Amino acid sequence: MADPQNPPETQANSSPFVQVPIEITISVGRARPTVKELLQLSQDTVLPLDKRIEDPVELYVGDKLIGRGQLEELEGDSQGRLAVRLTEIADLKSGL
């Protein structure tokens, strides 16, 4: 039963589970080689994906799509690491 003095959003934010780290997988595209092509893969092989560099990437927690975004280089990072700028976020209030 909901507590009128403590709305559900507040209850969720005070839960000990909000501190549990989760892993978000970023999908940049898919490759669909044949079995023959798969068996011929070697170092330096270029595996074409079904997306272009400017296409949005998809963010997943497990197999649940939670958002989309654009890849970019992490600003101010001398190592050239990638980041994702979120452009769409799923309604997560209904759960993952």
Buried (B, 14 or more C-beta within 10 A) or exposed (E): EEEEEEEEEEEEEEEEEEEEEEEEEBEBBEEEEEEEEEEEEEEEEEEEBEBEEEBBBBBBBEEEEBBBBEBEEEEEEEEEEEEBEEEEEBEEEEEE
